[in-house]
Amino acid sequence: MSNGSYKWIGTRPNRPDGADKVTGRARFGADFNMPGQLIGKVLRSPHAHARIRSIDTSAAAALPGVKAVVTAQDFPDQPNVVVPTGEMQVNLRDVTRNVMAREKALYEGHAVAAVAATTEAVARQALALIKVDYEVLPHVIDVEAAMKDDAPVLHDHLITEGVKPAPDKASNIAKRMDNVKGDVEAGFRQAEVVIERRYATQPVHQGYIEPHATLASAAEDGQVQIWSTTQGHFQVRGFCSRLLGVEASQIRVTPSEIGGGFGGKTVVYLEPVAMRLSQKTGKPVKMVMSREEVFRASGPAPGGTVAVKIGARRDGRIVAAECTVALQAGAFPGSPLGPACWTSFACYDIDNIKVVGFDVVSNRPKVAAYRAPGAPISAWAVESTLDILAQELGMDPIDLRLKNAAKKGTKTSYGPTFDTIGFVETLEAVKSSAHYRSPVKPGMARGVAAGFWFNVGADSSAAAHVAEDGTVTVISGNPDIGGSRASLALMAAEELGVDYDKVRPVIADTSSIGFNFVTGGSRVTFATGLAVVNSVKDMIRELKVRAAKTWKVDPEAVVWENGHARPAGSNVGEFEPLSLADLAASAGRTGGPINGHAQLNAQGAGPGFGVHVVDLAVDRDTGIVTIDRYTAAQDVGTAIHPSYVEGQLQGGVVQGVGWALNEEYIYNAKGKLDNPGFLDYRMPVASDLPMIETILVEVPNPHHPYGVRGVGEVPIVPPLAAVGNAVARATGVRMTDLPMSPPRLSAALDAATPRMAAE
């Protein structure tokens, strides 16, 4: 840890939200209530693909206790305009159709109507009275089937973007993307070894425990208040404003505590519906998804296929690499295709690269972000292929990666050239670790994989206020899903030179702080942290002005050190240092309240790299995989609060292991989801894994005053391939399709080594 040069950064103080959460005092989305509130419920399509001929809501509207019914007709149609949403892009035309089906229902669970009633029982009864006349249409679930010429077309207007000349008919391929660096064909001609494989993954759920929930209250004067469990309350405000034609200043959104999101709560589902129902009734409307609704109607991470071809010389130097990615977008365009393509070979310094990507719609819920969206899918393929190459060359998998590792000055296939990064240091940290130097236990095998994420900056605002007693409140506008409150308070305390417990971090609503982009992309500690540091610097400037007035000197003659204003030199005068409390006490005589503000579009987010190593055993009879030891190393920039950083790495590993071994959405022949709940959707629990070891490699980001890099995305990228590589080395069977669940793995082992009839 680098806390040797800091007082607070690098320490592990108690988390600001800890007491409220362990005592149950913290309020999550479903905990908000208002007097006289109504309960909102959504009618959802039972069909995977159907034209909506008509909707008759008259019987539901006439039911006693029902106060309003809405359909797509209650939401203005939207223009064909693409806007950012977290780490992905969405089209407003599609957003309004995802919130409420208009011409067609495009997946099982697609919202087609909603009601507001006095009780949940009445609301459910009303849903049963709504008559929808459907024309059931052929559906398509899988990405490769959706790309075929004879596949059912979801959108008659959808012409593939990125193809010249443009196609003359609609298809399910929304977009083609190409990234080229160097001359791939010439590179492969230099290759002495070429490895080529095809891989597949299935959509997976982000695994947040708290379902989507919201409470909306529209007043007679047009003002609206919304409480929501969200990763971006400014985004909720923006979408509700656009979708319902209400000025943004009229909408005030307050984020609740959030019971997990991981990218899945950067989307609006219930908020516009609750707001419209409240507008129609004049009453507050509360809506909470059931677990089944979360699975059937909200966005998972995409599944897809990846074809990889890598050529190398016998000494291990990679001379050419090629990758073709096809991702499921769900019912509307907008999978994380760009990140999947851009991250595919970003760990490596390769002269000749070609990456092609396809964004493909199918009759599933529109996908949402999930930690490093798209990157785990391409890394699963690339890192698995690299393991095959290492075995073919007889090289240690770490040495192969070191020989080709990206470093400062490496130009990526998608354009940027890396500044200071720590991939080499992270590889070396793993190679010298106790885990990697230890012998593999009998019956076990070891797998290695690496991963990358860009990290982002974007818009952030912050404020810092000195209270009457000299304590400080730091106000930001990003929901805390990974420890950002503690990190922001630590940076503020470090900058001010005061104790951590004198700083109180607060997350403000949309009317109480300037605009902040969503909590996603591992941006908050970097970007909002930079805004907090700048707001504290602004406050320090004012504190120096106040001290100067007290001493009747120029502000330039005052310095701020260790939480006190001091004379810059003996020539200024013999003045006793003034603390925050001193300056706060005299604020009324020197100019009034003491505050600082900052707003910025943060640039220079340092990319992150991770390297994971796992030891595991495979039961050849059952296909069950047992993880024995797991180590995650990552370039974390500067670990502001090391416990939170370690937790991010450990959490990403758990989610990645689940993605590798068990998790998937299972659809039947009718396009219906067969496992819409945690009983049948198998996520890892504590007993499935050992204590995950972490190695924090600190290569500070030069574009942040405290060297911050985002850490939350990278940890989910390597586990899929690390586990797959270990399984291949344990069994001699290379699995190329995820998940490597016991039935699939057992079948693959049986196919590779047929058992004797007696067995």
matplotlib code that plots the C-alpha trace (Angstrom):
import matplotlib.pyplot as plt

x = [0.0, 1.1, -0.2, 3.3, 3.1, -0.4, -2.2, -5.6, -5.4, -4.5, -6.1, -9.1, -11.5, -15.1, -17.5, -19.9, -22.9, -22.0, -24.0, -27.2, -26.9, -26.1, -28.9, -31.5, -31.9, -30.8, -33.7, -33.7, -36.0, -38.9, -38.7, -40.1, -43.8, -46.1, -49.5, -52.3, -50.0, -51.3, -49.7, -48.7, -48.4, -47.4, -49.2, -46.5, -46.6, -46.8, -45.4, -41.8, -42.9, -46.4, -48.1, -50.4, -53.7, -55.6, -55.7, -59.1, -58.6, -62.2, -63.0, -59.8, -60.5, -64.1, -62.9, -63.4, -60.1, -58.4, -57.4, -55.6, -54.6, -51.8, -50.6, -48.1, -50.7, -50.0, -46.3, -45.4, -43.5, -39.8, -37.4, -34.7, -31.9, -29.1, -28.1, -25.5, -26.7, -23.9, -21.4, -23.7, -25.8, -29.6, -32.0, -34.9, -37.3, -36.4, -36.4, -40.1, -41.0, -39.1, -40.8, -44.2, -44.7, -46.2, -46.5, -45.3, -44.4, -40.8, -40.0, -41.8, -42.2, -42.4, -44.6, -47.9, -50.0, -49.9, -52.5, -52.5, -54.9, -55.5, -54.0, -51.8, -54.6, -56.8, -54.0, -53.4, -57.1, -57.2, -54.3, -56.3, -59.2, -57.1, -57.7, -54.9, -55.4, -52.1, -51.0, -48.4, -45.3, -42.3, -39.5, -35.8, -33.7, -30.1, -27.7, -26.5, -30.1, -31.1, -28.3, -29.6, -31.3, -34.5, -34.8, -37.9, -37.2, -38.0, -37.9, -39.0, -37.0, -33.7, -31.0, -27.5, -25.3, -21.7, -22.1, -21.3, -23.3, -26.2, -28.4, -31.7, -33.8, -34.2, -32.5, -31.7, -28.1, -28.3, -24.6, -21.3, -18.1, -14.5, -11.2, -8.0, -4.4, -1.5, -1.8, -3.3, -2.8, 0.8, 1.1, -0.3, 2.2, 4.9, 3.3, 4.9, 2.0, -1.7, -4.5, -8.1, -11.2, -14.9, -16.5, -19.9, -21.5, -25.0, -26.8, -26.3, -28.0, -26.0, -27.0, -28.2, -30.4, -32.6, -35.2, -36.1, -38.3, -39.6, -42.1, -43.3, -45.4, -46.7, -48.1, -50.9, -48.4, -46.5, -43.6, -42.6, -40.6, -39.2, -37.4, -35.6, -33.0, -30.7, -27.1, -27.9, -30.7, -29.8, -30.3, -33.7, -34.6, -33.4, -35.3, -38.5, -38.2, -37.8, -40.2, -43.1, -42.4, -41.7, -39.0, -36.1, -36.2, -39.7, -38.5, -36.6, -35.1, -33.7, -31.7, -32.2, -29.5, -28.9, -28.9, -26.6, -26.6, -23.4, -24.7, -28.2, -29.6, -28.4, -31.7, -35.3, -38.1, -40.6, -39.9, -41.6, -44.6, -45.0, -44.6, -47.3, -49.7, -49.1, -49.8, -53.1, -54.2, -52.8, -51.6, -48.1, -47.6, -45.2, -43.9, -41.7, -40.7, -41.0, -37.9, -39.5, -40.2, -36.5, -35.5, -38.1, -38.3, -35.0, -31.7, -29.1, -25.6, -25.5, -24.5, -22.8, -20.2, -16.6, -14.2, -10.5, -7.4, -3.9, -0.6, 2.8, 6.4, 8.0, 9.6, 6.1, 5.9, 2.4, 2.5, -1.2, -4.6, -8.2, -11.5, -15.1, -17.7, -21.5, -23.5, -27.1, -28.6, -32.0, -35.1, -33.6, -30.2, -27.4, -25.3, -21.9, -20.3, -17.8, -16.2, -16.2, -14.3, -12.0, -10.9, -10.4, -6.6, -6.0, -3.7, -1.2, 1.3, 0.4, 1.3, -1.5, -5.0, -8.4, -11.6, -15.1, -18.3, -22.0, -24.8, -27.8, -31.4, -33.4, -36.6, -35.1, -35.1, -32.9, -29.5, -28.0, -24.5, -22.8, -19.3, -17.0, -19.8, -18.7, -15.1, -15.6, -17.0, -14.1, -11.6, -13.1, -12.2, -8.9, -7.4, -8.5, -6.9, -3.7, -3.6, -3.8, -1.0, 1.1, 0.6, 1.5, 4.7, 5.5, 5.7, 4.6, 1.3, 2.6, 5.8, 3.8, 1.8, 4.9, 6.5, 3.5, 2.3, 1.1, 3.0, 3.4, 3.5, 1.5, -1.0, -4.3, -6.4, -9.2, -6.9, -5.5, -1.9, -1.4, 0.1, 1.4, -0.2, 0.7, 0.1, 3.7, 3.9, 0.7, 2.0, 5.3, 3.4, 1.5, 4.6, 6.4, 3.3, 3.2, 0.3, 2.0, 5.3, 3.6, 3.3, 0.0, -1.7, -2.3, -5.6, -5.6, -4.8, -3.9, -5.4, -4.2, -6.0, -5.7, -8.3, -8.6, -11.0, -10.7, -12.3, -14.1, -14.4, -17.3, -19.4, -19.2, -20.1, -19.3, -19.5, -17.9, -19.3, -17.8, -20.3, -20.4, -18.2, -15.6, -16.7, -17.1, -19.8, -18.9, -21.8, -21.7, -24.3, -23.5, -25.2, -22.6, -22.4, -18.8, -17.6, -17.4, -18.6, -15.6, -13.2, -14.5, -14.3, -10.8, -9.6, -11.4, -9.8, -6.4, -6.7, -7.9, -5.5, -8.3, -9.4, -11.5, -14.3, -14.6, -15.8, -19.4, -20.1, -23.6, -25.3, -27.6, -30.8, -31.0, -32.1, -29.4, -26.1, -25.0, -25.3, -23.4, -23.2, -24.1, -22.3, -20.7, -17.6, -15.6, -15.7, -16.9, -13.7, -11.8, -14.1, -16.3, -13.3, -11.5, -14.5, -14.5, -10.8, -11.3, -14.3, -12.1, -9.3, -11.9, -12.9, -9.3, -8.9, -11.8, -10.4, -7.2, -9.1, -10.9, -7.7, -6.2, -9.1, -8.7, -5.0, -5.4, -2.9, -3.0, -4.5, -1.2, 0.5, -1.5, -0.8, -3.0, -1.2, -2.4, -5.9, -4.8, -4.3, -0.7, 1.4, 3.4, 6.5, 7.8, 7.7, 3.9, 3.6, 3.5, 0.0, -1.3, -2.6, -6.3, -8.2, -11.4, -13.3, -11.7, -12.5, -16.0, -16.6, -15.7, -17.3, -20.1, -17.6, -15.4, -17.9, -20.5, -20.7, -17.5, -18.1, -16.4, -17.8, -16.4, -17.8, -15.9, -15.7, -13.0, -10.4, -7.4, -9.1, -6.3, -7.1, -6.9, -5.3, -5.8, -4.3, -5.9, -4.7, -6.9, -6.3, -9.3, -10.3, -12.8, -14.9, -14.9, -18.0, -20.3, -18.6, -18.5, -15.7, -14.2, -12.2, -9.4, -7.4, -7.9, -5.7, -6.6, -3.9, -4.7, -3.2, -5.4, -3.6, -3.7, -5.8, -7.7, -9.5, -7.7, -10.5, -13.0, -10.6, -10.0, -13.8, -14.2, -11.6, -13.2, -16.7, -15.7, -14.1, -17.2, -19.4, -17.0, -16.7, -20.5, -20.5, -18.0, -19.5, -23.2, -25.1, -27.3, -30.7, -32.5, -35.3, -37.7, -39.0, -41.7, -39.2, -40.1, -37.6, -37.5, -35.4, -36.6, -35.4, -32.4, -33.6, -33.1, -30.6, -27.5, -25.2, -22.2, -22.6, -19.9, -19.6, -18.7, -15.5, -12.3, -11.2, -10.1, -6.6, -5.8, -2.6, -3.0, -0.4, -0.2, 0.9, -0.6, -2.6, -0.7, -3.9, -5.3, -3.9, -4.0, -3.3, -6.8, -7.7, -11.2, -11.1, -14.6, -14.8, -11.5, -12.1, -14.9, -13.0, -10.3, -12.3, -14.1, -11.0, -8.9, -11.4, -11.8, -8.0, -7.7, -10.5, -8.8, -5.5, -7.3, -9.2, -7.5, -10.9, -11.2, -14.6, -15.5, -19.2, -20.2, -21.3, -19.2, -22.0, -21.8, -24.1, -22.2, -18.8, -19.7, -21.1, -18.0, -15.8, -17.9, -17.6, -13.9, -13.3, -16.3, -16.8, -16.9, -20.4, -19.7, -19.3]
y = [0.0, 3.5, 5.1, 5.7, 9.1, 9.9, 10.3, 8.8, 7.5, 3.8, 3.3, 1.2, 3.3, 2.2, 2.8, 5.7, 3.7, 0.7, 1.3, 2.0, -1.1, -3.6, -2.2, -2.2, 1.5, 2.0, 2.6, 0.7, 1.2, -0.8, 0.9, 4.3, 5.0, 8.0, 8.6, 7.7, 5.9, 3.5, 0.3, -0.1, -3.4, -4.3, -6.6, -8.5, -10.4, -14.2, -14.4, -14.1, -12.3, -11.0, -8.2, -6.2, -5.9, -4.2, -3.7, -3.4, -1.9, -0.9, -3.8, -3.1, 0.6, -0.1, -2.3, -0.7, 0.4, 0.9, 4.5, 4.5, 2.2, 3.1, 1.6, 2.8, 5.4, 7.2, 7.7, 10.1, 8.4, 9.3, 10.2, 8.0, 9.5, 7.6, 8.7, 7.4, 5.3, 4.2, 2.2, 1.6, 3.5, 3.4, 4.8, 6.9, 5.3, 1.9, 3.0, 4.1, 0.8, -1.2, 0.7, -0.1, -2.3, -0.3, -2.1, -5.5, -7.5, -8.5, -10.9, -12.8, -10.3, -7.2, -4.6, -4.0, -2.2, -1.1, -0.2, 1.8, 0.6, 0.9, -2.5, -5.0, -7.5, -5.1, -4.3, -8.0, -8.5, -5.6, -7.0, -10.2, -8.1, -6.4, -8.1, -8.0, -9.3, -10.8, -12.1, -14.6, -14.4, -16.7, -15.9, -16.3, -16.6, -17.4, -15.0, -17.3, -18.2, -14.5, -13.7, -16.1, -14.8, -16.7, -15.7, -13.9, -10.2, -8.2, -4.7, -4.0, -0.7, -2.1, -1.8, -3.0, 0.0, -0.1, -2.0, -0.4, -0.4, -0.4, -3.5, -3.1, -5.1, -5.3, -7.9, -8.7, -7.5, -3.9, -3.1, -4.2, -2.9, -3.2, -2.4, -3.0, -2.4, -3.2, -6.0, -9.1, -11.3, -10.4, -11.0, -14.5, -15.3, -14.7, -17.1, -20.4, -21.5, -20.6, -21.4, -20.9, -21.7, -20.7, -19.9, -19.2, -17.7, -17.4, -14.3, -14.0, -12.0, -9.3, -11.0, -8.0, -9.0, -6.0, -5.9, -2.8, -0.4, 3.1, 5.6, 8.5, 11.5, 14.0, 17.2, 19.4, 22.1, 19.7, 19.0, 15.3, 13.6, 10.1, 7.8, 4.9, 2.2, 3.2, 3.7, 7.1, 9.3, 12.0, 9.5, 8.6, 12.3, 12.6, 9.7, 10.5, 14.1, 13.0, 10.1, 12.1, 15.6, 17.2, 19.7, 18.2, 21.0, 19.8, 16.3, 15.7, 12.2, 10.8, 7.6, 5.0, 2.8, 0.2, -3.5, -4.3, -3.1, -4.0, -2.1, -3.6, -0.5, 2.0, 1.5, 2.8, 0.3, 1.3, 5.0, 6.4, 4.1, 5.1, 8.7, 8.5, 6.7, 9.3, 12.1, 10.5, 9.8, 12.7, 10.1, 8.7, 5.4, 2.7, -0.1, -3.0, -5.9, -9.4, -11.6, -13.3, -9.9, -9.0, -12.1, -11.9, -8.2, -6.5, -6.6, -9.3, -9.3, -10.5, -13.9, -14.4, -16.1, -15.3, -16.7, -16.2, -16.8, -16.1, -16.5, -16.6, -17.4, -20.3, -17.9, -16.9, -13.5, -13.0, -11.6, -11.5, -11.8, -11.9, -11.9, -12.0, -11.2, -11.5, -10.3, -10.6, -7.2, -8.5, -7.0, -3.7, -2.8, -1.8, -4.6, -3.7, -4.6, -1.8, -2.7, -6.4, -5.6, -3.0, -5.0, -8.3, -7.8, -4.7, -6.5, -7.2, -5.4, -6.9, -5.3, -6.8, -7.0, -7.3, -7.3, -7.6, -7.3, -7.8, -6.3, -8.7, -8.4, -11.4, -12.1, -11.6, -8.6, -5.8, -6.3, -4.1, -3.4, -5.9, -5.0, -4.4, -5.0, -7.2, -7.6, -11.0, -12.5, -11.6, -12.3, -15.8, -16.5, -14.7, -15.9, -19.5, -19.4, -18.0, -20.9, -23.3, -21.4, -21.6, -25.4, -25.7, -23.7, -25.4, -21.9, -20.9, -18.9, -16.0, -15.8, -15.9, -12.9, -11.1, -11.5, -9.8, -7.5, -4.0, -1.2, 2.5, 3.5, 0.5, 1.5, -0.3, -1.6, 0.8, 3.9, 5.2, 4.8, 3.7, 6.1, 4.7, 1.3, -1.6, -4.8, -6.0, -5.2, -7.2, -10.2, -10.1, -9.9, -13.0, -14.9, -14.1, -14.8, -17.5, -19.0, -19.3, -20.4, -23.2, -26.7, -27.7, -30.2, -33.8, -34.0, -30.3, -28.1, -24.4, -21.8, -18.3, -15.5, -11.7, -8.9, -5.2, -2.4, 1.2, 3.0, 6.2, 9.8, 11.9, 14.5, 15.0, 17.8, 18.1, 20.5, 20.9, 22.8, 23.8, 23.5, 25.9, 23.6, 23.2, 19.7, 19.2, 17.8, 16.6, 16.4, 14.3, 13.0, 9.4, 6.4, 4.4, 0.9, 0.1, 2.2, 5.6, 7.5, 6.3, 7.0, 10.5, 11.2, 9.9, 12.1, 15.1, 14.5, 14.1, 17.3, 19.3, 17.7, 16.9, 13.6, 11.3, 11.3, 15.0, 14.6, 13.4, 12.3, 12.8, 11.7, 14.5, 14.4, 15.8, 19.2, 19.6, 19.1, 19.7, 16.9, 13.7, 10.9, 7.4, 5.2, 2.9, 2.2, 2.4, 6.2, 7.5, 7.4, 8.8, 11.4, 12.3, 12.0, 14.5, 16.8, 16.4, 17.2, 20.3, 21.4, 21.0, 23.0, 25.7, 25.7, 26.0, 29.0, 30.6, 29.5, 31.3, 34.4, 34.3, 33.9, 36.7, 39.0, 37.9, 38.8, 41.7, 40.4, 39.4, 35.9, 35.0, 35.4, 32.5, 28.7, 25.8, 23.0, 20.1, 21.4, 25.0, 28.3, 29.5, 32.5, 31.7, 33.0, 34.9, 38.1, 37.9, 38.2, 36.2, 34.7, 31.6, 29.0, 29.0, 25.7, 24.9, 25.4, 28.8, 30.0, 28.6, 30.4, 33.8, 33.1, 35.6, 38.4, 37.5, 36.9, 34.3, 30.5, 28.8, 26.4, 25.0, 23.8, 22.0, 20.6, 18.9, 16.5, 14.2, 13.1, 10.7, 7.7, 5.2, 1.8, -1.2, -4.7, -7.8, -11.3, -14.2, -17.7, -20.5, -24.1, -26.4, -30.1, -31.7, -34.7, -36.8, -38.7, -35.7, -32.8, -30.8, -28.3, -27.5, -24.3, -24.9, -21.6, -18.3, -15.2, -12.0, -9.4, -6.0, -2.6, -0.5, 2.8, 3.9, 1.9, 4.7, 2.3, -1.1, -3.1, -1.8, -2.5, -6.0, -6.5, -5.3, -7.9, -10.7, -9.8, -9.8, -13.2, -14.7, -13.3, -14.5, -18.0, -18.2, -17.1, -19.7, -22.7, -22.4, -19.2, -19.0, -18.0, -21.1, -20.6, -23.3, -23.9, -21.3, -18.6, -18.6, -18.4, -21.6, -20.4, -17.0, -17.1, -17.9, -21.4, -22.5, -19.8, -21.1, -18.4, -19.1, -18.9, -18.6, -22.4, -22.8, -20.8, -20.5, -17.1, -15.2, -13.9, -10.4, -8.7, -4.9, -3.6, 0.2, 2.0, 5.4, 7.1, 10.3, 12.0, 12.0, 13.9, 10.7, 8.3, 6.8, 4.1, 2.5, -1.0, -2.4, -3.6, -5.5, -8.3, -10.0, -10.2, -12.9, -15.5, -17.2, -18.0, -18.7, -21.3, -22.7, -23.0, -24.9, -27.2, -27.9, -28.7, -30.8, -32.9, -32.7, -31.5, -27.9, -26.5, -23.7, -23.0, -21.5, -22.4, -25.3, -26.7, -30.3, -31.8, -30.1, -30.9, -34.5, -35.0, -33.5, -35.8, -38.8, -37.9, -37.6, -40.8, -43.2, -45.3, -49.1, -50.7, -52.2, -48.7]
z = [0.0, -0.7, 2.6, 3.6, 1.8, 2.9, 6.2, 5.2, 1.6, 1.8, 5.2, 6.1, 8.2, 8.9, 6.0, 6.3, 5.5, 7.6, 10.8, 8.9, 6.8, 9.6, 11.8, 9.0, 9.1, 5.5, 3.1, -0.2, -3.1, -1.7, 1.7, 0.5, 1.1, 1.1, 2.5, 0.1, -2.3, -4.9, -6.1, -9.7, -11.5, -15.1, -17.5, -19.5, -22.8, -22.5, -26.0, -27.3, -30.4, -31.2, -33.0, -30.7, -32.6, -29.8, -26.0, -24.2, -20.7, -20.1, -17.7, -15.7, -15.5, -14.2, -11.4, -8.0, -6.6, -9.9, -10.4, -13.7, -16.6, -19.1, -22.4, -25.0, -26.1, -22.8, -23.8, -26.6, -29.4, -29.5, -32.3, -33.6, -31.4, -29.7, -26.2, -23.7, -20.8, -18.5, -20.4, -23.4, -25.9, -26.4, -28.9, -27.4, -30.0, -28.5, -24.9, -25.0, -26.7, -24.1, -21.3, -22.9, -26.0, -28.9, -32.2, -31.1, -28.0, -28.6, -25.7, -23.1, -20.2, -22.4, -20.7, -22.6, -20.0, -16.3, -13.6, -10.4, -7.7, -4.0, -3.2, -4.8, -4.9, -6.8, -9.2, -9.9, -10.4, -12.8, -14.9, -15.4, -16.9, -19.6, -22.9, -25.4, -28.9, -30.1, -33.5, -32.4, -34.7, -35.2, -32.7, -32.6, -29.5, -30.4, -31.9, -34.8, -35.7, -35.6, -38.2, -40.8, -43.9, -43.1, -39.5, -38.2, -38.5, -35.3, -36.8, -40.4, -40.3, -39.1, -41.8, -40.8, -40.0, -40.9, -44.2, -47.6, -49.7, -47.3, -47.5, -49.2, -46.8, -43.0, -40.9, -37.2, -37.6, -36.3, -36.8, -38.1, -36.6, -37.9, -36.2, -38.1, -37.1, -39.5, -42.1, -40.7, -43.8, -43.9, -40.2, -40.5, -43.3, -40.7, -38.2, -37.4, -35.3, -35.9, -33.4, -34.4, -32.3, -31.9, -28.5, -27.2, -24.1, -22.8, -21.3, -17.6, -14.8, -12.9, -9.7, -7.7, -4.8, -4.6, -7.4, -9.3, -7.3, -7.5, -6.0, -8.0, -6.9, -9.4, -7.9, -9.3, -10.3, -12.6, -10.3, -9.9, -7.2, -7.8, -5.4, -7.1, -6.7, -9.5, -10.5, -12.0, -10.7, -13.2, -15.9, -14.5, -14.5, -18.1, -19.4, -17.6, -18.9, -22.5, -22.5, -20.8, -22.2, -18.8, -18.2, -16.3, -13.7, -12.8, -11.8, -8.6, -8.3, -5.0, -5.1, -2.4, -1.0, -3.7, -3.1, -6.0, -9.6, -11.4, -14.5, -14.5, -12.9, -15.4, -17.3, -16.7, -16.5, -13.8, -13.3, -16.4, -15.8, -12.2, -13.1, -15.8, -13.4, -10.8, -13.3, -14.2, -10.6, -8.7, -6.2, -5.4, -7.1, -5.9, -8.1, -7.2, -9.6, -8.4, -8.8, -11.8, -13.4, -12.9, -14.9, -17.6, -18.2, -17.2, -19.1, -18.6, -19.9, -23.5, -24.8, -28.1, -30.2, -30.7, -33.3, -32.6, -34.7, -33.3, -35.2, -33.4, -34.0, -32.2, -29.7, -28.5, -30.2, -31.5, -35.1, -36.0, -34.3, -35.6, -33.8, -34.9, -32.2, -32.5, -29.5, -28.6, -28.0, -27.0, -28.5, -29.4, -30.8, -28.5, -27.1, -25.7, -29.1, -29.1, -25.7, -26.6, -29.8, -28.4, -25.3, -27.1, -27.7, -25.6, -23.2, -25.9, -28.1, -31.5, -34.8, -36.9, -35.6, -37.2, -35.2, -36.6, -34.6, -35.1, -32.9, -33.3, -32.0, -30.9, -28.9, -25.4, -23.0, -24.2, -22.6, -20.0, -18.8, -16.5, -15.1, -18.0, -20.5, -23.4, -22.2, -20.4, -23.5, -25.8, -23.1, -22.6, -26.3, -26.6, -23.3, -23.9, -27.3, -25.8, -23.3, -26.2, -27.9, -24.7, -24.6, -28.2, -27.7, -24.4, -22.7, -19.3, -19.7, -17.8, -19.8, -23.0, -21.8, -20.6, -24.0, -25.7, -22.9, -23.7, -22.0, -22.1, -25.8, -27.1, -29.7, -29.4, -32.3, -31.6, -31.7, -28.4, -27.3, -23.7, -21.2, -17.9, -17.3, -15.0, -17.0, -16.9, -13.2, -12.6, -14.6, -12.6, -9.3, -10.2, -11.3, -8.1, -5.9, -3.3, -5.2, -8.6, -7.1, -5.1, -6.7, -8.1, -5.8, -7.0, -8.8, -9.4, -12.4, -12.7, -15.1, -15.9, -17.7, -18.1, -18.5, -19.4, -19.0, -20.2, -17.3, -18.0, -16.7, -18.0, -16.1, -12.4, -9.9, -6.2, -3.4, 0.0, 2.9, 6.3, 9.1, 12.0, 14.2, 11.5, 10.3, 6.6, 4.4, 0.9, -1.5, -4.6, -7.1, -7.7, -6.0, -4.0, -5.2, -4.5, -1.6, -3.2, -0.2, 1.9, -1.0, -1.5, 2.2, 2.4, -0.5, 1.0, 4.4, 2.8, 0.8, 3.8, 6.2, 8.7, 10.3, 8.2, 10.9, 10.4, 6.8, 6.1, 2.5, 1.2, -2.0, -3.1, -5.2, -8.7, -7.4, -4.9, -6.8, -10.4, -13.1, -12.5, -15.1, -13.9, -11.4, -13.9, -15.9, -12.7, -13.0, -9.7, -7.5, -10.5, -11.9, -9.0, -6.8, -8.9, -8.6, -4.8, -4.7, -6.8, -4.7, -1.6, -3.3, -4.0, -0.4, 0.7, -1.5, 0.4, 3.7, 2.9, 2.0, 5.3, 7.2, 5.3, 6.3, 9.9, 9.8, 7.5, 4.9, 1.3, 0.5, -1.2, 2.2, 3.6, 3.1, 4.1, 5.9, 8.0, 8.4, 9.3, 7.7, 8.4, 7.5, 4.4, 6.1, 9.1, 7.1, 7.0, 10.8, 13.9, 13.7, 15.4, 12.9, 12.3, 12.2, 10.3, 13.5, 14.1, 10.6, 10.7, 14.0, 12.4, 9.0, 9.7, 10.2, 7.2, 4.4, 5.4, 4.8, 3.5, 0.6, -2.4, -5.7, -8.8, -12.0, -14.7, -17.6, -16.4, -18.9, -18.4, -16.7, -16.4, -17.9, -15.7, -16.1, -14.1, -14.0, -12.3, -11.4, -10.2, -9.0, -9.3, -9.5, -11.8, -10.8, -14.0, -13.0, -12.3, -14.1, -10.8, -10.6, -7.2, -6.8, -4.4, -4.6, -6.5, -6.7, -8.4, -9.1, -10.6, -11.3, -9.1, -9.4, -5.8, -3.4, -1.7, 0.7, 0.3, 1.9, -0.7, -3.5, -2.3, -2.1, -5.7, -6.9, -4.8, -6.0, -9.6, -9.2, -7.7, -10.5, -13.2, -11.7, -11.7, -15.4, -16.2, -14.4, -14.0, -14.9, -18.0, -19.1, -20.4, -22.9, -24.1, -27.6, -27.2, -26.3, -22.6, -19.8, -17.8, -14.9, -13.8, -10.2, -8.0, -7.2, -10.8, -11.9, -10.1, -8.7, -6.5, -2.7, -0.1, 0.3, -3.4, -3.2, -1.0, 0.4, -2.7, -2.4, -3.8, -5.0, -5.3, -7.8, -7.5, -10.6, -10.1, -12.8, -13.7, -14.6, -11.1, -8.1, -6.0, -8.8, -9.0, -11.5, -11.6, -10.2, -10.4, -14.0, -14.5, -11.9, -13.8, -17.1, -16.5, -14.5, -17.3, -19.2, -16.1, -15.0, -18.5, -18.9, -15.6, -16.6, -19.9, -18.2, -15.6, -18.1, -21.4, -22.8, -24.0, -23.3, -25.8, -24.8, -21.5, -18.9, -18.1, -15.9, -14.6, -17.2, -20.1, -18.7, -17.9, -21.4, -22.9, -20.8, -21.8, -25.5, -25.2, -23.3, -23.8, -20.8, -20.8, -20.9, -17.4, -16.0]

ax = plt.figure().add_subplot(projection="3d")
ax.plot(x, y, z, "-o")
ax.set_aspect("equal")
plt.show()
